């Protein structure tokens, strides 16, 4: 979880409130759509997602959750979730009980600001995903997603990037609003153009600048670092 807003004392209080980690197998629901979640789920290792389904069972992934992400920040104030949270790979999950989180936020401004920051960044990412779904081509959507994942996973090299990508083509299709066949075809196009190299659950971006240009990607919306005047540690 984002700690730049926290004093040493606040960080220690949060760490003390978090329950011991659990290793969860892939494809496990941490929370289901419409249910109440009394704890925040934090991804310590592995990948997870938020998902929503139509009445006939079609699925959309409105968020991919990477290590450090909170799966259901809404649970702080909402009584029910409008989405589900599921592991995509085997994942290590830690939980923060809702009542403890609210009590700490009420008593410590740094913790309250941290939760606010996380919510605002989530909203910024969701806005870019909505733009992709509504206005970008399949190739542009995939390019933008790969550039985003690269940055979120800590790769800031604008020349070349390489990272583990354990997602199936079905996962990617459900995130981008495409079919798996369309994703496969689009990945082949990017390979042919020399913009990606993939295999063995690993993704390499040989020409990050060109891929960013194709996807219209600017990393600023990810707000990787908070403003300088919020740094407390």
C-alpha positions in Angstrom: 0.0 0.0 0.0 1.1 3.6 -0.7 3.2 4.7 2.3 4.5 8.2 1.2 1.8 9.9 3.2 2.5 8.0 6.4 4.6 8.9 9.3 6.6 6.1 10.9 4.0 5.7 13.6 1.1 5.5 11.1 2.9 2.9 9.1 3.5 0.8 12.2 -0.1 1.1 13.2 -1.3 -0.1 9.7 1.2 -3.0 9.7 -0.1 -4.1 13.2 -3.7 -4.0 12.0 -3.1 -6.1 8.9 -3.8 -9.9 9.3 -1.2 -12.5 8.5 -0.8 -13.3 4.8 -2.6 -16.2 3.1 -1.6 -18.0 -0.1 -4.7 -18.3 -2.4 -4.9 -20.5 -5.4 -5.6 -19.1 -8.9 -9.2 -18.6 -9.8 -10.4 -18.0 -6.2 -13.1 -15.4 -5.5 -12.0 -13.1 -2.6 -15.3 -11.4 -2.8 -18.3 -11.8 -5.1 -20.5 -9.3 -6.8 -23.3 -7.9 -4.6 -21.7 -9.3 -1.4 -20.5 -7.4 1.6 -16.8 -7.4 2.3 -15.8 -6.7 5.8 -12.1 -6.5 5.0 -9.8 -4.9 2.4 -7.9 -7.4 0.3 -4.4 -6.4 -0.5 -2.3 -8.2 -3.1 1.2 -8.9 -1.6 2.3 -11.2 -4.4 0.7 -12.6 -7.6 -2.1 -11.2 -9.8 -5.8 -10.7 -9.2 -8.6 -8.7 -10.8 -11.9 -7.0 -10.3 -14.7 -8.5 -12.5 -18.3 -7.7 -13.5 -20.6 -10.1 -15.3 -23.7 -9.6 -17.5 -26.9 -11.4 -16.8 -26.0 -14.0 -19.4 -22.5 -14.6 -17.9 -20.2 -12.5 -20.1 -17.4 -11.1 -18.1 -15.5 -7.8 -18.1 -12.3 -7.1 -16.0 -12.4 -3.4 -15.0 -9.1 -3.7 -13.2 -6.0 -5.8 -13.0 -4.5 -6.0 -9.5 -0.8 -6.2 -9.1 1.4 -6.6 -5.9 0.6 -3.6 -3.6 -2.9 -3.0 -5.0 -6.0 -3.0 -2.9 -8.7 -5.1 -4.4 -11.8 -3.5 -2.9 -11.1 0.0 -1.6 -14.9 0.7 -2.0 -15.6 -1.6 1.0 -14.4 1.2 3.3 -17.6 3.1 2.8 -20.0 0.9 0.7 -22.1 -1.9 2.2 -21.9 -4.1 -0.9 -19.5 -4.5 -3.8 -20.7 -3.9 -7.4 -17.9 -6.2 -8.7 -16.1 -9.3 -7.7 -12.5 -9.8 -6.8 -10.7 -12.9 -8.0 -7.1 -14.2 -8.1 -5.7 -14.7 -11.6 -2.6 -16.6 -10.4 -1.7 -18.1 -7.1 -1.4 -15.0 -4.9 -0.4 -14.0 -1.5 -3.2 -11.9 0.1 -3.2 -9.9 3.2 -6.4 -8.4 4.7 -7.2 -5.3 6.6 -10.4 -5.4 8.6 -12.8 -2.6 7.6 -13.5 -1.4 11.2 -9.8 -1.2 11.9 -9.1 0.7 8.7 -11.9 3.2 9.4 -10.8 3.8 13.0 -7.2 4.4 11.9 -8.3 6.8 9.1 -10.4 8.7 11.6 -7.6 9.1 14.0 -4.6 9.6 11.7 -4.6 12.1 8.8 -1.8 10.4 6.9 -3.8 7.1 6.7 -6.9 9.0 5.6 -4.9 10.8 2.9 -3.3 7.5 1.8 -6.8 5.9 1.2 -7.9 9.0 -0.6 -4.8 8.9 -2.8 -5.4 5.3 -3.7 -9.1 6.0 -4.6 -8.1 8.9 -6.9 -5.4 6.9 -8.7 -7.9 4.0 -9.2 -10.3 6.5 -10.8 -7.6 7.9 -13.1 -6.7 4.4 -14.3 -10.4 3.5 -14.8 -10.9 6.7 -16.9 -8.1 5.7 -19.3 -9.5 2.1 -19.6 -12.9 3.6 -20.4 -11.2 5.7 -23.2 -9.6 2.6 -24.6 -12.9 0.7 -24.6 -14.8 3.5 -26.2 -12.3 5.1 -28.7 -9.2 2.9 -29.3 -8.7 0.2 -31.8 -7.9 -3.3 -30.7 -4.2 -2.8 -31.4 -4.2 0.6 -29.6 -5.9 -1.0 -26.6 -3.4 -3.8 -26.3 -0.5 -1.4 -26.8 -1.8 0.9 -24.1 -2.4 -2.0 -21.6 1.1 -3.5 -22.1 2.7 0.0 -21.6 0.6 0.5 -18.4 1.5 -2.9 -17.0 5.2 -2.3 -17.7 5.2 0.9 -15.7 3.1 -0.4 -12.9 5.5 -3.3 -12.5 8.4 -0.9 -12.1 9.8 -0.8 -15.6 10.5 2.9 -16.4 13.1 2.3 -19.2 11.8 4.0 -22.3 14.0 2.0 -24.6 13.2 -1.6 -23.8 11.1 -3.3 -21.1 10.6 -6.9 -20.0 8.3 -8.3 -17.4 6.4 -11.4 -16.3 2.9 -11.6 -17.9 1.0 -14.6 -16.5 -2.3 -13.5 -18.1 -4.1 -15.8 -20.6 -5.5 -14.4 -23.8 -8.9 -14.8 -22.3 -7.9 -12.6 -19.3 -6.6 -10.0 -21.7 -9.7 -10.3 -23.9 -12.0 -9.7 -20.8 -9.9 -6.6 -19.9 -10.0 -5.1 -23.4 -13.6 -6.0 -24.4 -12.4 -8.3 -27.2 -12.5 -12.0 -28.0 -9.6 -14.3 -27.3 -9.3 -14.8 -31.1 -9.1 -11.1 -31.7 -6.4 -10.7 -28.9 -4.4 -13.5 -30.5 -4.6 -11.9 -33.9 -3.6 -8.5 -32.5 -0.6 -9.9 -30.6 0.5 -11.5 -33.8 0.4 -8.1 -35.5 2.5 -6.5 -32.8 5.0 -9.3 -33.0 5.2 -8.9 -36.8 5.8 -5.2 -36.4 8.6 -5.9 -33.8 6.8 -4.2 -31.0 6.5 -7.2 -28.7 8.2 -10.5 -28.0 6.3 -13.0 -25.9 6.6 -16.5 -24.6 6.9 -18.6 -21.5 4.7 -16.1 -19.6 7.1 -13.3 -20.3 6.6 -10.1 -22.3 9.3 -8.0 -23.8 8.7 -4.6 -25.3 11.7 -4.0 -27.6 10.7 -0.4 -28.6 8.8 1.2 -25.7 8.7 4.6 -27.4 7.0 3.3 -30.5 4.5 1.1 -28.5 3.6 4.1 -26.3 3.0 6.2 -29.5 0.8 3.5 -30.9 -1.3 3.2 -27.8 -1.4 7.0 -27.0 0.2 6.1 -23.6 1.4 8.8 -21.2 2.4 7.4 -17.8 1.4 10.6 -15.9 -2.1 9.3 -15.1 -0.6 6.5 -13.0 0.8 9.1 -10.5 3.5 6.7 -9.5 4.9 9.2 -7.0 2.8 11.5 -4.8 3.5 15.3 -5.0 6.7 16.3 -3.2 4.9 18.2 -0.4 3.2 15.0 0.7 6.3 13.0 1.4 6.4 12.3 5.1 9.1 9.7 5.3 
